[in-house]
Amino acid sequence: MSHTLPPTGIIGAALTPFTEDNDVDQARLDSLLDIMVGHCDAISLLGAEVSEYQILDETTRLATLRASIDTVGKRVPVLAGASHSDVAGVLRLAESAADAGADFIQVLMPRHPGGNPAGIGDLTAYFERIAASSPLPIIAYHNPSQGTDTDAPTMAELARIDGVVGFKESSRDLTKIGRLCAEIDSAGHARYYTTMQALQTTLLLGGSGAMMPPPGTAIGAQVVAAHREDDHTRAAQWQRHFRQFPGLWGKHGLTTTMKAAMAALGHDLGGPAAPFRPMPSADSEHLAQHLDSLDLDTLFPVSASAGTTSKGHGS
């Protein structure tokens, strides 16, 4: 069966703003999505396993997904998170995502229920069962901190499953990236995406792009735009923005760091969900100074229509 492939380029993983009562701040989220559709090739909603949306109950999660998809308004494709340890749970979330208007589901490669890493037979059976009944194509999500850290041959095998149309792989391992660019993407089985730190390398090796949260998305979009124009020097200049950012602030976690970065750039999404604390002021000031040194004023503030000339959706 032929399935629609996700676009090449940047998949933006939306951050979740909260009110003081830990409700989703939909107004702030809508504003963020309007920024992201200006430079992202697709948007992932409620999908990254290290994100705060996991505190939401299923009813709130679905309401947030529906409202957010309405805001995106088909301007770019949407990946909806549907990770669950149980196949029935994935399929329930997939049905809700399809009903809300999503284009793809994003599903974590799970650990074995016993806590050990899932083997190739386990993962193959898991994704085959999902693909057999899911109303939407699947982006398999590799995040070893939350799921199974599997090897390149296993991922290449999973790419052959009908209905699996993409992989987001988080190892940042150059040997693994090169092999998977060849055996997944260049082989024509599925799209292969990595992280912001490995973006230009992935593109040069034949991969499709990367998934990342804002404001990394705006930087990544510049790398992609330059690569599409065969201007590898300019692509490298933008890629160097990721040499220290966000890694220098990694002890605070990616979600907290990127929310602080957005605030420094004039787009306050609030802090982490309560009771967790935001980045300490000394570190947030250091982050703001670092971002200022990168001259990102050319990218922010970004209006809903900005950046469309550099987006260049892939097929």
Residue pairs with C-beta under 8 A, 6 or more apart in sequence:
1 162
1 163
3 137
3 162
3 163
3 165
4 103
4 137
4 165
5 137
5 165
5 166
5 190
5 191
5 315
6 42
6 77
6 79
6 103
6 104
6 137
6 139
6 165
6 166
6 191
6 208
7 41
7 42
7 76
7 77
7 313
7 314
7 315
8 41
8 191
8 208
8 209
8 224
8 313
8 314
8 315
9 40
9 41
9 42
9 208
9 209
9 221
9 224
9 311
9 312
9 313
9 314
10 39
10 40
10 41
10 42
10 209
10 210
10 211
10 212
10 217
10 220
10 221
10 224
11 40
11 41
11 42
11 43
11 44
11 79
11 168
11 193
11 209
11 210
11 211
11 212
12 36
12 39
12 40
12 42
12 43
12 44
12 211
12 212
12 213
12 214
12 217
13 43
13 44
13 47
13 48
13 51
13 211
13 212
13 213
14 29
14 32
14 33
14 36
14 43
14 44
14 45
14 46
14 68
14 213
14 214
15 32
15 51
15 213
15 214
15 255
15 258
15 259
15 262
15 269
16 24
16 29
16 46
16 51
16 52
16 53
16 64
16 273
17 24
17 25
17 28
17 29
17 32
17 269
17 270
18 24
18 25
18 52
18 270
18 272
18 273
18 274
19 25
19 270
20 274
22 55
22 273
22 274
23 60
24 56
24 60
24 64
25 269
25 270
26 64
26 67
26 68
28 268
28 269
28 270
29 64
29 67
29 68
29 71
30 67
30 68
30 71
31 267
32 214
32 262
32 267
32 269
33 43
33 68
33 71
33 72
34 71
34 303
34 304
35 214
35 267
35 302
35 303
35 304
36 43
36 214
36 217
37 43
37 72
37 75
37 76
37 304
38 302
38 303
38 304
38 305
38 306
38 307
38 308
38 311
39 217
39 218
39 221
39 299
39 302
39 306
39 307
39 310
39 311
40 76
40 217
40 221
40 311
41 76
41 77
41 209
41 224
41 311
41 312
41 313
41 314
42 76
42 77
42 78
42 79
42 103
42 104
43 72
43 76
43 77
43 78
43 79
44 78
44 79
44 80
44 81
44 106
44 211
45 64
45 65
45 68
45 69
45 78
45 79
45 80
45 81
45 102
46 53
46 56
46 61
46 64
46 65
46 80
46 81
47 79
47 80
47 81
47 83
47 106
47 141
48 81
48 143
48 211
48 213
49 83
49 108
49 141
49 143
49 145
49 146
49 147
50 143
50 145
50 146
50 253
50 254
50 255
51 255
52 255
52 272
52 273
53 61
53 64
53 81
55 273
56 64
62 96
62 100
65 80
65 96
65 97
65 100
65 102
66 100
66 101
68 78
69 78
69 80
69 100
69 101
69 102
70 101
72 78
74 101
76 313
77 103
77 104
78 101
78 102
78 103
78 104
79 102
79 103
79 104
79 105
79 106
79 139
80 93
80 97
80 100
80 102
80 104
80 105
80 106
80 136
81 93
81 105
81 106
82 90
82 93
82 94
82 97
82 105
82 106
82 107
83 90
83 93
83 106
83 107
83 108
83 110
83 141
83 147
84 90
84 92
84 93
85 110
85 111
85 113
87 126
87 129
87 130
90 105
90 107
90 130
90 134
91 130
91 133
91 134
93 105
94 105
94 130
94 134
94 135
94 136
95 135
97 105
97 136
98 135
98 136
102 136
103 136
103 137
104 136
104 137
104 138
104 139
104 165
104 166
105 134
105 136
105 137
105 138
105 139
106 138
106 139
106 141
106 168
107 127
107 130
107 138
107 139
107 140
107 141
108 141
108 143
108 146
108 147
109 118
109 123
109 140
109 141
109 142
109 143
109 147
109 148
109 150
110 118
110 126
110 147
110 148
111 117
111 118
111 147
111 148
112 118
112 119
112 122
112 148
117 148
117 149
117 150
118 126
118 148
118 150
120 150
120 153
120 154
120 157
123 148
123 150
123 154
123 158
124 157
124 158
124 161
127 138
127 140
127 158
127 161
127 163
127 164
128 161
130 138
130 163
131 138
131 161
131 162
131 163
131 164
132 163
134 163
137 163
137 164
137 165
137 166
138 163
138 164
138 165
138 166
139 165
139 166
139 167
139 168
139 191
140 155
140 158
140 164
140 166
140 167
140 168
141 147
141 167
141 168
142 148
142 149
142 150
142 155
142 167
142 168
142 169
142 170
142 171
143 170
144 170
144 171
149 171
151 176
152 176
152 179
152 180
152 183
155 167
155 169
155 180
155 184
156 179
156 180
156 183
156 184
156 187
156 189
158 164
158 167
159 167
159 183
159 184
159 187
159 189
159 190
160 189
164 190
165 190
165 191
166 190
166 191
166 192
166 193
166 208
167 180
167 184
167 190
167 191
167 192
167 193
168 193
168 194
168 211
169 176
169 177
169 180
169 192
169 193
169 194
170 194
170 195
171 177
172 194
172 195
172 197
172 198
174 198
174 201
177 194
177 198
177 201
177 202
177 205
177 207
178 205
180 192
180 207
181 192
181 202
181 205
181 206
181 207
182 205
182 206
183 189
184 190
184 191
184 192
185 191
185 192
185 206
185 207
185 208
186 206
191 208
191 209
192 202
192 207
192 208
193 202
193 207
193 208
193 209
193 210
193 211
194 201
194 202
194 207
194 210
194 211
195 210
195 211
195 212
196 210
196 212
196 216
196 219
196 220
196 242
197 242
197 247
198 210
199 209
199 210
199 212
199 220
199 223
199 224
199 239
199 242
200 223
200 227
200 232
200 235
200 236
200 239
202 208
202 209
202 210
203 209
203 223
203 224
203 227
203 235
204 227
204 232
208 314
209 220
209 224
209 314
210 220
212 220
213 254
213 255
213 258
214 258
214 262
215 258
215 261
215 262
215 265
215 267
215 291
215 296
215 299
215 300
216 242
216 245
216 246
216 258
218 296
218 299
218 300
218 302
218 307
219 238
219 241
219 242
219 296
219 299
221 307
221 310
221 311
222 234
222 235
222 238
222 299
222 310
223 235
223 238
223 239
224 235
224 310
224 312
225 310
225 311
225 312
226 232
226 234
226 235
226 237
226 238
227 235
228 312
241 294
244 290
245 261
245 287
245 290
245 291
245 294
246 254
246 257
246 258
246 261
248 286
248 287
248 290
249 257
249 260
249 279
249 283
249 286
249 287
250 257
252 260
252 279
252 283
255 272
256 271
256 272
256 276
256 278
256 279
257 279
257 287
259 269
259 270
259 271
259 272
259 278
260 278
260 279
260 283
260 284
260 287
261 287
261 291
262 268
262 269
263 269
263 284
264 284
264 287
264 288
264 291
264 292
265 291
265 296
265 300
265 301
266 300
266 301
267 300
267 301
271 277
271 278
271 279
272 278
278 284
279 287
299 307
